[in-house]
Amino acid sequence: RPIFCILAGIILSFQVFTGHPQIMVYTDLALGIYFVFRLFFLPKEKKKKGYWKAFSLLYFLPVMAIIGVGLSCLQLLPTMELLEQSGRKLGGAIHELVRFCFHPAELVRFIMPYFYGDPYLANHKTPWDGLFWENTAYIGIIPLILAGIAFAKIRKNKYILIFTIIALLSLLLSFGKYSPLFFLLKLPPLSSYRFPNRFLLLTAFSLAILAAFGMEWVLSKIKQRKAGYIFSCVIICISFLDLWRFGHHQNPIASAKDWLNPPESVKFLKQDTSIYRIYSVGSIITRNNLYFTDGWKNPDVYIKHREVLSVNTNLEHKLSSPGIYLTLFPLRPYIFEMRLAGIRLDSSDYTGEVSPDILRLLSLLNVKYLVSCFSLNLPMVKEIKLDWQLPSVKIYENRDAFDRAYVVGRSFFVQDPNTIIDILCSDWFNPRKTVILEEQGPLGSEDIEGSGCVITGYKDDKVEISAKMTNPGYLVLTDSHYPGWKAYVDGNQTHIYYANCAFRAVFLEKGEHKVKFVYSPDSFKKGAAITTAFIFLICLAILFLKRWGKL
């Protein structure tokens, strides 16, 4: 029926809007396999159901895909733009593809999910990269038995055959480097994604479908309807209790009030009302130390760990940071992050050293404060002592940090971003006087003494700056440049240069200027227009189908 096709397209668009392309791609792959095998069975279906019902399959998947893509263009076009700017444009590195596979020895997890230990108790260990929450696809003992019953009837039901094939293919792909199908993971778009073990999602889904077919067969053997209802209720209750026993403690509950209450580190940092960034040093190490020693048993230690402001958590408190957790990210900020990862840390005594070259990068990034459990070679301005397994949380001040926006007189041209980072780290280069551009621009002036700038308005999508130049030069804003940003000098649009690898710079003539940076991405505008058009067309189609009685 057409309405099912429309609903399927809407559901497909929801997967795009979730912002996790990997699962969307895996779902599309499963749909493609299902569609191909349904077409294979078309000749038999034509004889049984008639021409129209059989060949309705030919339009269902393409129309569903068109609806799903059309509705999701609002998200899809900006995501494709991000992919073009990211390090995964040409696929992931081979060392990423071979990590976090589902080892064949872990098949035992389908029966005994805690065979290799329980992360809740901090005793989960495998000889390979094995994450419990990624490598466990436990659906319950009874559903697994029911799926086995369905498999025994594979010759009598084409749907059982199709979902068995999807289950086996997804399982083989989840093996990653241990799989005979590993070569497929090197091909786009699969090569863009880490964690091949996530194919287990399709395996678990297919096993659940097969379990339903197995249950249907068992119920067909029970002649009395009442007995069938009782049996179904018993099976559902036992399966629910089994899954509850397996997973309820894997999602520990902490006090919402304690979790949402701002940490002491945030309260201290908020006292500084200037525009600056922070950088959390070693937070992943300290978090993992808690995980490997304490598991999930005591949520309080993770509440206390918020004090170190781990990457991404700074967003909860509106604190800016160049630190990023590795997902789909622009390539240039990633180049910075990889250099910053070179901070030397010793987790045996929780000491560390920020080398001069890394400190230069941190300063350029407007990083004024560093937060860490590690003792660093920087001036400490705050210590937060906590009653937990780790050392106290310390806040260090970087007194050489650049302002978020500043002016320089000269520029020179270097095209390769990695070479630019090398120059920025060197002690002979003075970024307070010169900016590195990735394309030829005006040279500027040697002497701009008396020049300066002040940020008069700062929002996520708009930055306003007042600048005074005693001679021609450049205004540098240490925010990431990205497609969609536009710059205006005294109301006239001007060119934005990639500056110092990742930042934005505009050329200013002598005099006083009002500079405005505005984020207005064409990808979002085009996506919004297409999504709006599809919503209108779908509503129109539903009205017509309802009127003709074909809905």
N, C-alpha and C positions, 0 to 999 in steps of 0.2 A: 504494500500500500504506500502511496506517495507520502503520507504523513510520517511513516516510519523512516523514510529516506531523509526527510527534513529534520526530524528529531535526531537521527544519527549524525547528520552534519553539524547540528547545534552542539551535540555532545563532543564531537571531534574538535570544534572550535574552543570548547572549554579547556581541553588539554593544552592548546597553544597558550591560552590566557594564564595557565598556571605558571608559566615561565620555566618549565623544565623540558627543553626540546628532546632530550634523550628518550624519555618515556613516550613522548609523542611519536618519535621515529620508530620505536619498537612496536608501538600499537599499530602504526601504519603498515609495518612489515607483516604483522600477524593478520591484519585485514587483507593485505595483498595475497598472502598464502591462502586464506579462507576463500577469497574471490576466485583465485585460479582453480582451486579444486572444485568449487561449485560449478564453474564453467565446464570442467571436465565431465561432470555428471549431467550436463544439459541434455544430451541426447535421450537419456533414460527419463528425465523429468518431462521432456517434451511429450513423450508418449503417454505419460501418466496424467499430466496436468493441463496439457494444451499448450499451444504455441506462445500465447501472451504471458501466462504465468511463468513459464520456463525462462523465456528470454527477457523478462523484467529484470533479471540479474544483470543484464548487460548495461542497464542504465543506473542501477542502484548505487554501485560503488563510485563510478565517475561523478554522478550528481552529488552524492554525499560528500565526496572530496572537494568538489567545487564550492558547495555551500560552506563546508568547514573552513576552507582556505579564505573564502570571501568574507565570512563573518569575523575571522581572526586577523585580518590585515592590519587592524589597529595595533596589534601586538607583533604580528609577523614581520612587517616591513622594518620597524625599528630593530627587531632582533637580527634580521638579515644584515642590516647596516652594521650592527655590533659585531657580527661574525666576520664581516669584511675587515674590521679594525682590530680583530683579536688575533691571538697566537694560534688559534685553531682553524684559521681560514683554509689551510692546506691539509688539515687533518692533524691528529695528535702525534706526538713523538712515540716511537716504538716502545720506549721504556715505560710509557704510561699505559700502553695497551696490554703489556704483559703483567701488570700489577693488578692485584685484587681480583683474581680469577676464582672461580668456584672449582676447587680441586676435586677430582673424581673420588678421592677418599672421603670427601664430605657428604657423599650420598647417604651416609648413615644418618645425617641430620634429619632426613625425611621421616625417620622412625624414632631416633633419639636426638632431639635438638641440642641437648646439653652434653653430648658425647665428648666434646673438646673443652668443656667448662662453661661457666656462667659468668658473663661480664658483671652481673649484679654483685657477685661475690669476689670479683677481681681475680678469678682463676682461669679465665678463658685464654688458651694458648694453642697455636697451631705452628707447625714447622714452616708454613708459608704465610704470605700476606692474606690473612683471613679475618675479616670483620664479621662479628657475630650477626649484627643487624642487617648486613648485606648478603651474607652467605647462608642464611637460614630461611627456608621456604616451607616451614612446617605447616601443614594444613589439617593435621589431626590424624590419628590412627584409623578411625572408622571411615572418614572420607577417602583415605588412601586405599583402604580395602574395597570400598565401593567403586573407586576409579579402576581398580584391578578387575572387578566384575565386569565393568563396562568394556574394558579392553578385550575380555574374552568374547564379547559380542561384536567385535570390530567388523566382521564380514557382513553383518546383517544391518548395519546402520552407517550411512555415509558420514554423518556428523561425528560419530565416534572416531572414524578414521581421520577426519580432518583435524579434530582437536588432539588426537594422539600424535599426529605429525607435527603440529605446532608445539606440543609439549616436548617432543624429542628434539626437534630442531633448536628450540630455545635453550634446552638443557645443554646440548652440545656447544652452542655458542657461549653459554655462561662459563664453560670450561676455559675459555680464553686460549692461552698459549698451550694448554694441555689438550686442545681439541683438534681433530682432523679438519675442522672448518675454520681454523684460525685465520686463514688467508682472507676470508670474507670480512674480518674485522679490520683489515688493512685498507679496505675499499671505502670511499665516501658513500653515504654520510656516516657509516659506522666508525670510521677512523677518527672522527672528531670527538669521540666520547671515551672517557675512562670507565672503569668499573664494568667490565663485561659480565660480572656476576649479576648485574641488574636484569639480565635476561630471565632470571629466575621468577621475575614478576609474571611473565607470560607462562612459564612452567606451572606456577601455582594456580594461575587463573584457569589454564587448560585442565589441570587436574581437578579443580573444583567443578568445572563443566562435566567432566567425565564422571565424577562422583554423583552428579545429579542424574545422569543416564543410568548409572549403576543402581541408584536408589529407585528409579522408575521401574527398572526390571524386577527388583526385589518386591516392590509393591504390587506388581502385576501378578505375582505368585500368591499373594494373600487375597483370598476370595472375599472375605468379609470386610466391608468398608470400615466398620468401627475398629476392627483389629488393625487395619491399615493406618487409621488415624493414631491409635495408641502407639503402634510401632514407630511411626514418624516422629511423634513427640518424644519418645524415649531416645531415638537416635539423635535428634536435635539437641536434647538436654545433655546427653553424654558428650557429644562433640563440643558443645559450648563449654562445659566444665573442663574438658581436656585442653581446649585452647586458652581458657582462663588460667588454668594451672601453668600452662607453658609461658604465657606472656604478660600476666598482669603486673609483675614486679619489674618488668623492663621499662616501665614508664613511671618512675617515682614521682611523688607529689610533694611539693614544697609550699610553704606559705606564700600566697600571692602578695600579701602586704610586705613581707620581707624581700621578696624578689623585685617588687616594683619600687621599693624605697631606694632613693639615690645612694650609691656607695659614698664612703667618706672621701675617696679620691675625687669623685665628681664634684662634691661640695667644695673641696679645696680649689680645684681647677676653675670652677665657675666664678671664683672671686676675681679672677683675671678677666676683665671685660673686653680686652683687645681681641683682634682677629688673629688666631694662631691655630696650629695643628698639634696633636699629640701623637706619640708612637709607643705602642705596647711592645716591650722587648721580652721575648722568651715565654709569652703567655701560652703558646701551644705546648711547650715543654712542661710547664707547670701543670697545665690541665691534664696532660697525659700521665704525669706522675701521680696525680690524684686518682685518675681512672685505674691505673695499674696497681695502686696500693689500697684503694678504698672501694673501687667499683661504684655501684649506685646506692649502696646501703645507707649512706648518710648524705642526704641532699644539702645539709647545712654547709658542707665544705665548698659546694659549688656556688652557694649564695655568697660566701666569703670570697670566692675566687673572682667574683665580679669586680673586685677592687682593682685588679690588674687591667681592666678594660680591654679584654681580648678583642682581636680584630672583628669588625662588624658590630660588636656590642656598643661601640662608641656612638653609633647612630641613635640608640635609644635615648641618649642624653644630649643629642645635638652637639657633639664634639667632633670636629673634623680630624681625620687621620689619613695618611697615605697608605696605611696597612690594609691589605685585602686578603680575603680567604679565596683560594684558588677555585674559581668557577669559570664562567665565560667573561673574560675581562679584556679591556683594550690592551694592545701590545705594549705601548710606551710606558704606562704606569707599571706594567709588569716588569719591564726592564729595570726600572728604579727599584722595585720591590726585591728583585733577585739580588741586586747589589747590597741592599740593606740587610738581606738575610746573611750577609757575611760577618755580622757582629759576632765576635768570638764569645761563646758562653760555655761555662763548665758547670754542669748540673750536679757534680759531686759535692761542690762546696758553694754553689750558687754565686759564682763570681763571673764577671764578664768585662770585656774591654771594647769600647767604641773607638775604632781606629780613626786617624785624622781624615782619611779619604771618605769614610762613611759619614763622619761628622759634617763634612762639607756638603754631602748630598742632603743630609737631614736639615742643615741650615737653609739650603736652597729651597727645600720643600716647606719652609715656614714652620718646621717642627720646633716648638719652643719648650715642650715638656716631654720627657720619656717616663713611662710607668713600668715598673718591673719588680719582681721578687729578687732579681739578681743585683749584686753590688757592682755598680758601674763606676768608671773613672770620670764622673761628671759631678758638678755641685748638687748635692741633695738638698731639696727645699722642704720635703715633707716625708715623714715615715709613719706608716699605719701598722701598728702591731696588732696581730690577730691570734687568737687561740686556735691554731690549726697546725697541720703537718708541715707547712712550708714556712720559709722565712718571712719577715715582715714585708709589706708592700712599700716600695720607695718611689718617690716622684723626684726626678732630676730636671734641672733647668738647663737648657741650651742657650747660653747668652750670646751666641753668634748667629742666632736665627734671623733670616731675612724677613722683612715685612711681606705680607701677602701680595702687595703690589709695590713696585719700585721702578726707578728710571735709570737707564744707562746711556752712555754716549755712543759707543761703537758697536759694530757687529761684524762677524765674519761667517763664512759659509762652510758647513760640513754636512754632507748628505746622509751618512750612515748613523742611525741612532745609537748603536753600541759604541762607535768611535766618540760620539758626543759625550757619552757617560764617562768614557776613559779620560777625556779632557777635563770634564767637570771634577773628576776625582784628583787630578794632578795638582801639585802645589804651585806650579808656575802660572796657572790660569786664574784671573781675578774676575769672578762673575759680577762684582759690584760695578765694574767699569765696562764690561763687554758682554754681549749676548750672542749665543751661537744659533744661527738660523739654518734651516734645511733647504732654503732656496735663496737665491741672490736678492738682497735688498739694499737700500741706501746704506752707505757706510756709517753715516752719522757724524758726530763731532768728538774731538779729543777732550774738549773742555766743556763740561755742562755744570760747572760749579754754581750753586744757587738753585738748581733744578730740584723738583720733588713732586710728590703726588700724595693724595689722601683719598681713601675709600669713603665715599659719602653715602653709599647704599649697597647692601650686600644681601642678595637672595639666591636661592638655588638656580633660578633661571634668569637672573638679571644682576649685573654688577655695575655700579656707577662710580666714576673716579674723577676727581678734579686734579689736573696736572699743570705744572708750570715748567716750561723749558727755556733756559737761557740761550740754548743753541739746539739745533735739530738733534734728535736722538730717539730712543725707544722706551715705551712703557711696557713693562713685563708684568703679567699677572700669573702668579704661580698656581693657577688652576689648570686642569687638563684641557687641552684643546681637543675638539671632537666635532665631527660634521653636525651642522645645525647651529653652531655659534656664529653670531654676526656681531661686528663691531661698528660703532658710529663715533666719529670725532666731530664735535660741534654740529651734530645732526646729520652729517654726511657719512654714508657707509664707506668703510675702508677695509683694506685687506688685513687678515689675521695671519701672522707667521707662526709656524711651529718654532718655539723658542726653548733652548736648553733641553731638547729631546721631547718634552711632553707639554710644555706650557704654552701660553698665548702671548704674543707681542704685537704691538702696532707702532708704526712710525709716526712721530709727532714733529711738526715744524716748530720753530721758535715761537714762544708766546704762551698764553694761558688757554687751556682746552678743557672741555667737558667730554669725557670718554664714557661710552656705555657699551657693555657687552650684553647681548640678549640671546637666549637659547630659543630658537624657533625652527625645529627640525622639519624639513620637507617630508621625510619618511613618515612622521607621525601624521602630518596633514593629509598626505595621500592615503595612508592606511585608514584614517578616520572617514575620509570621503567614500572609500570603497566599502567599508563596514556599514556605513549608513545606507548606502545604495542597496546592499544586500539585505539589510533588515527590511527596507521598503519593499523590495522585490519578493521576499519570502512572505511578508504579510499579504501582499497582493495575490501571490500564488495560492495561499491558504484560502482567501476569500473566493477566488474563482473555483478552486477544487471543491469547496464546500457547496457552492451554488450548483455545480454540475453533479454533485453527489459522488465525486471520485476521491474524496479525502480519505 
